[in-house]
Amino acid sequence: MTLTAAPRATGSAAWADGLLLSFAKAGYLRAEPLILQPAEPFLDLSGEDIRKSLYLTTDAGGEELCLRPDLTIPVARDYLASPRAGKPAGFSYLGPVFRYRGGRPSEFLQAGIESFGRQDRAAADAEMLALALEATSAVGLSGVEIRTGDVALFNALIDALDLYPVWRRRLIKDFNRKTSLEQDIERLTLATGPGRNEYEGVLAALAGSDRKAALALVTDLMSIAGTTNVGGRTVSEIADRFLEQSTLKGGALPRNALETIKRFLAIAGAPGEAVAQLRALANDAKLNITAAIDQFESRVGLMAARGIDTGKTRFSTSFGRGLDYYTGFEFELHAKGNGGEPLVAGGRYDGLMTQLGAASPIPAVGFSIWVETLTQLGRKPGAASGSAA
């Protein structure tokens, strides 16, 4: 990882350079990852929104490369390749990223922070939100909406419900891709009703099977058919789909589990109120999700200790940022009344480091700043009205 002094710049970049100097004083060193990155981590680990917007190329050796669409994965890769890997370390960054955005410029500036190796997760989460709010205040924009969520709570709920693995994978996937999870659950539940399927025999053969058995059966069937993929789907993907349909046909999602999930996803409002609602749900449904709720409550207390008005912070159990690697706290800062692209966004991604090659799990949390959007909005008359923290 290359650590350098901030370059001289004007306009948005000049403001961001000044912000990075303040981050450096807080202990976050400047990182400058390469613009051209291996495409595989983004294709495997990011959500659909990034995957479908990559600018791809191939080197002389056949490796697929891309222009970096964001800086979280590149900074994480550089950290893992450095002597600091596995140890607590914090980095800040500023540079161009490249992403197709449908009529808007595909190259734009992004600044941000990534924090690795801190075991005090709730405190690190609260610090990220506090520093993100400092970024908006630095342009005179204090009237922002703070939207937060916590995918760890949803994961804990699904684990406590003890659903079939295929259901767990399906629900987690849909949550991370920001689909309408409640509608999806309803659709999947209806799929357990009467009706015929052209693959009825295969589904019957898979009834009660695990993923290994399903993969073996589909591999044999496709070998007989003399093919290795159908419609671009691999054997593994087809096996998962058949196993899912077989599980659905058996009515694997009990009605009480569906109602519990729907009640969970309806929880929204101030974080303190959400804690009470979550504890009531856990008690009523007799679910052991206490550890996840305790972590959430601890974070809320540490946010308040940093001067963040948690009463003006909106929390929702259904909030997700659409990136597959998030594992816990997630947040976005928006201009008042703006439901589109956030000004600042981030969260916790503890699982990413092992997926990138770390020998053991490494806690990680960070955020990104859309520099030009934030500075343009901050310069508008009256932009500093209101208060979020």
Secondary structure, 3 states (H helix, E strand, C coil): CCCCCCCCCCHHHHHHHHHHHHHHHCCCEECCCCCEEECHHHHHHCCHHHHCCCCEEECCCCCEEEECCCCHHHHHHHHHCCCCCCCCEEEEEEEEEECCCCCCCCEEEEEEEEEECCCCHHHHHHHHHHHHHHHHHCCCCCCEEEEEEEHHHHHHHHHHHCCCHHHHHHHHHHHHCCCCHHHHHHHHHHCCCCCCCCCHHHHHHHCCCCHHHHHHHHHHHHHHHCCCCECCECHHHHHHHHHHHHHHHCCCCCHHHHHHHHHHHCCEECHHHHHHHHHHHHHHHCCCCHHHHHHHHHHHHHHHHCCCCHHHEEEECCCCCCCCCCCCEEEEEEECCCCCCCCEEEEECCCHHHHCCCCCCCCEEEEEEEHHHHHHHHCCCCCCCCCCC
